[in-house]
Amino acid sequence: MPERPILLAGCGGQLGFELRRALAPLGKLLAFDRPSFDLADPETLRRRVAEYRPGVIVNAAAYTAVDKAETEADIAHAVNAVAPGVLGEAAAAIGALVVHYSTDYVFDGTAKDAYQEEDVPNPLNVYGQSKLAGELALQASGAQFLIFRTSWVVGAQGGNFAKTILRLAAERETLNVVDDQYGAPTSAALIAQTTARILRRYRQRMREAEDFPFGLYHLTAAGATSWHAYAAFILAEAQKAGYALKLTAEGLKPVPSRAYPLPALRPANSRLDCARLQQVFDLRLPPWQLGVRQTLRRIFAL
């Protein structure tokens, strides 16, 4: 019996772009973006899943405008909180697996150590609240699921911190960057490649009628840094590549979060402990610098 297709939602985003590349070798891939697969439209989601009957649904679509979510809570809730549950219910009806991505922002950042999967979430902002609600809705849907919490995602496609720093560094001679928030910059390519590797194992286990370790996992690159140190790394790599910049290392100024207020509060500690993922799936996640460096090279070539 041929493998049922993989349905990818959100193929136009920075993660979706990499997933489209990474999942294509696994077989038939149905890649959708808005408006043909709009997560804010539950009936369309149910209809598409019932029509195409995928074996796996990979949901890379999300409302990710963290600050705008403070005033657009309804759409953030529809996309991030309601849609994962709808996809889960539709998947359960046809025996499909749902792969879903969540965020470090489900935590409040007050822990001293990296967060483990069993730590109690306490999101500080609407975005984090909506993502946590989406996790819970999927878990309650009756579907088999894999939820991957990740952080500080960077890709060659779409908007992200690295591209913002490069743009500002080309325009300004000084730049203030927060230095009291810590996390692991994680390349979209790493998330996509890890997803593809785990889905290969899933399909093999299903063919052999073996159990599979579904559930919630943390998935980030190894190590941690601050936003300021991350920006300094981006600046150094750009200088090595001959990127035209006005900003120098001396012009990159560290500032505390209170000096750079934003509509949405951010956790000071966004570090996620990925030991469970690495142990269960026999993976070794590389240092964050490797994925960022590879992503920057692709950005420089654009």
WOCORKA-V202428 format. One line per field, one symbol per residue. phi: phi as a letter, one per 30 degrees, with the letter a starting at -180 (. if undefined). Layout:
phi=???
//
This chain:
phi=.ddddccccidddddeeddedddeddkdbccbbdcdbcddbedddddddddchddbccccdaccdeddddcbddddddddcdeedddddddddcicdccbcbbdddccicddcddcdddddadcbdedddddddeddddddjddbbccdbahdbbdcicaedddddddddcbcbacbdbbbbacebdeddddddeddddededddddchcdbddkcbcbbddiaacdddddddddddddddiddbcdcedddcdbdeddbdbecdcddccdcdcddedddchcbdddedddddddddddddd
//
